[in-house]
Amino acid sequence: MRKKNIFYTLPIALGTLLLIFSCGQEKAGPQMPQALPFPVVTVPTKTVTAYSTFPTSLEGIINSEVRAKTSGYITKVLVDEGEKVRKGQTLFTLETQSLNQDAAAAKANVSAAQVEVNKLKPLVEKNIISSVQLETAKAKLAQAKSAYNAIAANIGYATIKSPVDGYVGAIPYREGALISPSSPKPLTTVANIEKIYAFFSLNEKAYLDFIEQNEGNSLEEKIKNLPKVRLVLANGSLYDQEGTIETINSQVNPATGTVSFRAVFDNPNRLLSSGYSGSIQLPKTYEDAVVVPESSTYERQGVTYVYKVVGDTLATTNSIHAIDRVNNLVIVKEGIKPGEKIVAKGVGKLRDKTPIIPQPVDFDSIVKGIDKIFK
């Protein structure tokens, strides 16, 4: 009988102990998470320049197509692609044998017409014939001279010269090719590339934002006060010369909804040439802007947040209004103030009102550290 009582009373005692333990847990409440160390920075203000990027196409300041004014076969190509030429220098010559024959015949017609005029002059003076005959002969002489001059001009056109100083582009036609004024391609293009034009466009909003940030009461004054622009080449490298915006077509293109810009760059080493592409970078400077490291931010449903340190040990969620991002910095319009402390890194491990052990670090060391990682 005693053994039976033991078997019945043991489960009851264990259940009682479990009930007491669970009640004690409820009274104690949920345990606070253990505080972990996190790097913390003080929010500063900095003057930061951000760049907006737009695709561009490049052309020499003079880009002159060389075309034939008469038809004929190319007999000589006197220059090569990339060669520097002077205005008036002969580039191509065309076959003129048939033109020379036509010129000889036309010259003979001029001589014959001149003889006729000379013969009729004394007869008119002696009233032997009517002056109408002389005038008719003079008209034929003028017609013959005109025909000769046209052929002579075509012979001159057979010597094709450079219209400007510059560098020779591609030469699609070579010796023996038959060309004419209606040929689809020019004989070549001579470009002055001492300076290079960069053409690019901004949409209407970007144009207005860019113009409004510069001083001036008129568009002309604003253009004079525009900052220098940078050129990023097709291989991603930054061109070593800054450019100047010279003209803005303030009318919006109805087909594209954009406004056209033209900037000019010096090209002392002839690195750039017509037909190249790249990107224009327009600067925007934020004076004494509140900035936080990129690594200290996170986004949720389109809103940017940081963890602000409250009371030196508590990380609390804090939304900010970010207006730009540049060089691992987030430029803040509102939501955080200079001098306040935020968690610099590791924000993905935190939740709102998480206790932490702050470890103060230098602001610039955090930003530069990010830069090294991504390089």
NORFEN-V157805 format. One record per backbone hydrogen bond with DSSP energy under -0.5 kcal/mol. CO is the residue of the C=O (numbers start at 0). NH is the residue of the N-H. E is the energy in kcal/mol with one decimal. If there is no record, write none. Layout:
co=CO nh=NH e=E
co=CO nh=NH e=E
This chain:
co=0 nh=4 e=-1.8
co=1 nh=5 e=-2.0
co=2 nh=6 e=-2.0
co=3 nh=7 e=-1.7
co=4 nh=8 e=-2.4
co=5 nh=9 e=-2.0
co=6 nh=10 e=-0.7
co=7 nh=11 e=-0.8
co=8 nh=12 e=-2.0
co=9 nh=13 e=-2.1
co=10 nh=14 e=-2.3
co=11 nh=15 e=-1.9
co=12 nh=16 e=-2.1
co=13 nh=17 e=-2.2
co=14 nh=18 e=-2.3
co=15 nh=19 e=-2.3
co=16 nh=20 e=-2.3
co=17 nh=21 e=-2.5
co=18 nh=22 e=-2.1
co=19 nh=23 e=-1.9
co=20 nh=24 e=-1.9
co=21 nh=25 e=-2.1
co=22 nh=26 e=-2.1
co=23 nh=27 e=-1.8
co=24 nh=28 e=-1.3
co=35 nh=356 e=-2.8
co=37 nh=358 e=-2.1
co=38 nh=343 e=-2.8
co=38 nh=344 e=-0.7
co=39 nh=360 e=-2.4
co=40 nh=341 e=-2.3
co=42 nh=338 e=-3.1
co=43 nh=290 e=-1.6
co=45 nh=47 e=-0.7
co=45 nh=288 e=-2.8
co=47 nh=49 e=-0.6
co=47 nh=285 e=-3.6
co=49 nh=283 e=-2.5
co=51 nh=281 e=-2.9
co=53 nh=279 e=-3.4
co=55 nh=277 e=-1.6
co=56 nh=198 e=-2.6
co=57 nh=274 e=-2.7
co=58 nh=196 e=-3.6
co=61 nh=191 e=-2.4
co=62 nh=64 e=-0.5
co=63 nh=189 e=-2.9
co=64 nh=66 e=-0.6
co=65 nh=186 e=-2.4
co=65 nh=187 e=-1.0
co=71 nh=178 e=-2.7
co=72 nh=94 e=-2.6
co=73 nh=175 e=-3.0
co=75 nh=77 e=-0.6
co=75 nh=92 e=-1.8
co=79 nh=82 e=-1.9
co=82 nh=167 e=-2.6
co=84 nh=165 e=-2.1
co=85 nh=88 e=-2.1
co=88 nh=161 e=-2.6
co=90 nh=77 e=-2.7
co=90 nh=78 e=-0.5
co=91 nh=159 e=-2.5
co=92 nh=74 e=-2.9
co=92 nh=75 e=-1.5
co=95 nh=99 e=-2.8
co=96 nh=100 e=-1.8
co=97 nh=101 e=-2.3
co=98 nh=102 e=-2.6
co=99 nh=103 e=-2.2
co=100 nh=104 e=-2.1
co=101 nh=105 e=-2.5
co=102 nh=106 e=-2.5
co=103 nh=107 e=-2.0
co=104 nh=108 e=-1.8
co=105 nh=109 e=-1.8
co=106 nh=110 e=-2.2
co=107 nh=111 e=-2.4
co=108 nh=112 e=-2.3
co=109 nh=113 e=-2.4
co=110 nh=114 e=-2.2
co=111 nh=115 e=-1.9
co=112 nh=116 e=-2.0
co=113 nh=117 e=-2.6
co=114 nh=118 e=-2.0
co=115 nh=119 e=-1.7
co=116 nh=120 e=-1.7
co=117 nh=121 e=-0.7
co=118 nh=122 e=-0.6
co=119 nh=123 e=-2.2
co=120 nh=124 e=-2.1
co=121 nh=125 e=-1.6
co=122 nh=127 e=-3.0
co=122 nh=128 e=-1.0
co=123 nh=126 e=-1.6
co=129 nh=132 e=-0.9
co=129 nh=133 e=-0.7
co=130 nh=134 e=-2.4
co=131 nh=135 e=-2.2
co=132 nh=136 e=-1.9
co=133 nh=137 e=-2.5
co=134 nh=138 e=-2.1
co=135 nh=139 e=-1.9
co=136 nh=140 e=-2.0
co=137 nh=141 e=-2.4
co=138 nh=142 e=-2.2
co=139 nh=143 e=-2.2
co=140 nh=144 e=-2.3
co=141 nh=145 e=-2.2
co=142 nh=146 e=-2.1
co=143 nh=147 e=-2.1
co=144 nh=148 e=-2.8
co=145 nh=149 e=-2.1
co=146 nh=150 e=-1.8
co=147 nh=151 e=-2.8
co=148 nh=152 e=-2.4
co=149 nh=153 e=-2.0
co=150 nh=154 e=-2.0
co=151 nh=155 e=-1.9
co=152 nh=156 e=-2.5
co=153 nh=157 e=-1.0
co=155 nh=158 e=-1.6
co=157 nh=93 e=-2.2
co=157 nh=159 e=-0.8
co=158 nh=160 e=-0.5
co=159 nh=90 e=-3.4
co=159 nh=91 e=-1.6
co=161 nh=87 e=-3.0
co=165 nh=84 e=-3.0
co=166 nh=190 e=-2.4
co=167 nh=81 e=-2.8
co=169 nh=171 e=-0.5
co=173 nh=176 e=-2.1
co=176 nh=73 e=-2.4
co=176 nh=178 e=-0.6
co=178 nh=71 e=-2.3
co=179 nh=182 e=-1.9
co=186 nh=172 e=-0.5
co=187 nh=65 e=-2.9
co=188 nh=168 e=-2.3
co=188 nh=190 e=-0.6
co=189 nh=63 e=-2.6
co=190 nh=166 e=-2.9
co=190 nh=192 e=-0.8
co=191 nh=60 e=-1.1
co=191 nh=61 e=-1.1
co=193 nh=266 e=-2.4
co=194 nh=60 e=-1.5
co=195 nh=264 e=-2.5
co=196 nh=58 e=-2.2
co=196 nh=198 e=-0.5
co=197 nh=262 e=-2.6
co=198 nh=56 e=-1.7
co=199 nh=260 e=-3.2
co=201 nh=258 e=-3.0
co=202 nh=206 e=-2.7
co=203 nh=207 e=-2.3
co=204 nh=208 e=-2.6
co=205 nh=209 e=-2.3
co=206 nh=210 e=-2.6
co=207 nh=211 e=-2.5
co=208 nh=212 e=-1.1
co=210 nh=213 e=-1.7
co=217 nh=221 e=-2.4
co=218 nh=222 e=-2.5
co=219 nh=223 e=-1.7
co=220 nh=224 e=-1.3
co=222 nh=225 e=-1.1
co=228 nh=242 e=-2.9
co=229 nh=280 e=-2.7
co=230 nh=232 e=-0.6
co=230 nh=238 e=-3.1
co=231 nh=278 e=-2.4
co=232 nh=235 e=-2.2
co=236 nh=232 e=-2.9
co=236 nh=238 e=-0.5
co=242 nh=228 e=-2.3
co=243 nh=245 e=-0.5
co=243 nh=263 e=-2.3
co=246 nh=261 e=-2.0
co=247 nh=249 e=-1.1
co=248 nh=259 e=-0.7
co=251 nh=253 e=-0.5
co=252 nh=256 e=-3.4
co=252 nh=257 e=-0.5
co=256 nh=203 e=-1.1
co=257 nh=252 e=-3.1
co=258 nh=201 e=-2.1
co=259 nh=248 e=-2.6
co=260 nh=199 e=-1.7
co=261 nh=245 e=-2.6
co=261 nh=246 e=-1.5
co=262 nh=197 e=-3.1
co=263 nh=243 e=-2.1
co=264 nh=195 e=-2.7
co=266 nh=269 e=-1.5
co=272 nh=275 e=-1.6
co=275 nh=57 e=-2.6
co=276 nh=233 e=-0.7
co=277 nh=55 e=-2.3
co=278 nh=231 e=-3.2
co=279 nh=53 e=-2.4
co=279 nh=281 e=-0.6
co=280 nh=229 e=-1.9
co=281 nh=51 e=-2.5
co=283 nh=49 e=-3.0
co=284 nh=286 e=-0.6
co=285 nh=47 e=-2.0
co=285 nh=288 e=-0.6
co=288 nh=45 e=-2.6
co=289 nh=331 e=-3.1
co=290 nh=43 e=-0.6
co=291 nh=329 e=-2.9
co=292 nh=295 e=-1.4
co=293 nh=296 e=-1.5
co=294 nh=346 e=-0.5
co=297 nh=304 e=-3.2
co=299 nh=302 e=-1.5
co=302 nh=299 e=-2.4
co=303 nh=319 e=-2.6
co=304 nh=297 e=-1.8
co=305 nh=307 e=-0.7
co=305 nh=317 e=-2.4
co=306 nh=342 e=-2.5
co=307 nh=309 e=-0.6
co=307 nh=315 e=-2.9
co=309 nh=312 e=-1.0
co=309 nh=313 e=-1.9
co=311 nh=357 e=-0.6
co=312 nh=314 e=-0.5
co=312 nh=355 e=-3.3
co=313 nh=309 e=-3.5
co=313 nh=315 e=-0.6
co=314 nh=352 e=-1.1
co=314 nh=353 e=-1.8
co=315 nh=307 e=-2.4
co=317 nh=305 e=-2.5
co=319 nh=303 e=-0.6
co=319 nh=321 e=-0.8
co=320 nh=332 e=-3.3
co=320 nh=333 e=-0.7
co=323 nh=330 e=-2.8
co=325 nh=328 e=-1.7
co=327 nh=293 e=-2.5
co=328 nh=325 e=-2.3
co=328 nh=330 e=-0.5
co=329 nh=291 e=-1.9
co=329 nh=331 e=-0.5
co=330 nh=322 e=-2.7
co=330 nh=323 e=-1.0
co=331 nh=289 e=-0.6
co=333 nh=320 e=-3.1
co=336 nh=339 e=-1.8
co=339 nh=42 e=-3.2
co=340 nh=308 e=-2.6
co=341 nh=40 e=-2.3
co=345 nh=348 e=-1.8
co=346 nh=349 e=-1.4
co=350 nh=353 e=-1.0
co=353 nh=314 e=-3.0
co=354 nh=35 e=-0.8
co=355 nh=357 e=-0.7
co=356 nh=37 e=-1.7
co=358 nh=39 e=-2.0
co=361 nh=365 e=-1.3
co=362 nh=365 e=-0.6
co=362 nh=366 e=-1.7
co=363 nh=367 e=-2.8
co=364 nh=368 e=-1.7
co=365 nh=369 e=-1.7
co=366 nh=370 e=-1.9
co=367 nh=371 e=-2.0
co=368 nh=372 e=-1.6
co=369 nh=373 e=-2.0
co=370 nh=374 e=-1.3
